[in-house]
Amino acid sequence: MAFRPQDDLSRGHPETGTVAITFDGGSYSNASGRILDVLADRGLKVTFFLTGEFMKRFPGVTRRIAEEGHEVGNHMYSHLHLTTYGKNYRQETLPGVNEELIHKELLRNEKTYEDLTGEKMVKLWRAPYGEQNAEIRKWALKAGYRHVSWTYDPKTRKSLDSLDWVTDRQSALYLSSDQIVRKIISFDSETEMGLAGGIVLLHLGTERDKDPFHPRLGELIDRLQEKGFTIGSVTQMLETGS
């Protein structure tokens, strides 16, 4: 499967048998310790997308992520809105969002990470709130950054966004931790795409006061491995499929 540089990367190479588990760190870090422990216990290296605001607030977590060999991509310095999606469900570039802003946010963020850890960010980025379009991706690409989304099947409208960020139990989007596990596992049998090459979206923090997902992470990983999938980073999935 070939990808052009300007593509929104929402899926890797199925032939690798790899599932890329990714974590966004924007505001909260209360799940990070448990998440990193689970990954360390299983010897796994995955991809984290961190904002500068997160790294400044949680420098210890950021350093641990780097020290344990995980891949860190760019979630921009600020967790800001880039498009009108939150207002009208359209990915139209917001006024004031331009190439200069995108470059400033990405470059400031990578410097923050390097200053904290002495390591380099990979040249992958994920837009806050998933708000991006071809114009914005093109601006980011000029700074050397390729956008990484998460896997979505247009035929069934199923996705590998875990929805672990939804807190309102009355919301149609809300899923229990058990439902989140089943949502991800069932993507393999309920879509033609399958899970191989899939990119899963999870988060490093939660506002849920009951039934957060992160205590179930180990179970999810174990079930994926039992099915024969390799758990890895986005770059690992791309490199093994090239």
Protein Blocks (a to p, Z undefined) as FASTA:
>chain_A
ZZdfkbccfbdcfklopacdddddfkbcklmmmmmmmmmmnopacdddddfklmmmmmml
mmmmmmnopacddebjbdcdfbfklmnopacdcehiafklmmmmmmmmmmmmmmmnopac
dfbdddehhiacfklmmmmmmnopacddddddfklopafbeolmpmblkbmkbccfklmm
mmmmmmmmmpmnlmnhpacdddfbdfbfghpfklmmmmmmmmmmmnopacddfklmmmmm
ZZ
